[in-house]
């Protein structure tokens, strides 16, 4: 089971991997990676956390993930 500290670390690490891109592009790429790679249970755990410790890019990525989860299905 993943602890929230580990999920924060992983989110920030993914965001750093996209560090050559603009912040907006890095956040978008990070969000897409999380949606593709993490299980729904892990994503829900992150969304329910207080997100303390996320970088600005990581926090924006999680906001984007949250927006896709709350958006109506097309």
SULZIKA-V126940 format. One line per field, one symbol per residue. burial: b if it has 9 or more other C-alpha atoms within 8 Angstrom, else e. A space follows every 50 residues. Layout:
burial: ???
This chain:
burial: eeebeebbbebbebbeebbeeeeeebbbbbbbebbeeeeeebbebbbeee beebeebbbbbbebbbeeeeeeee
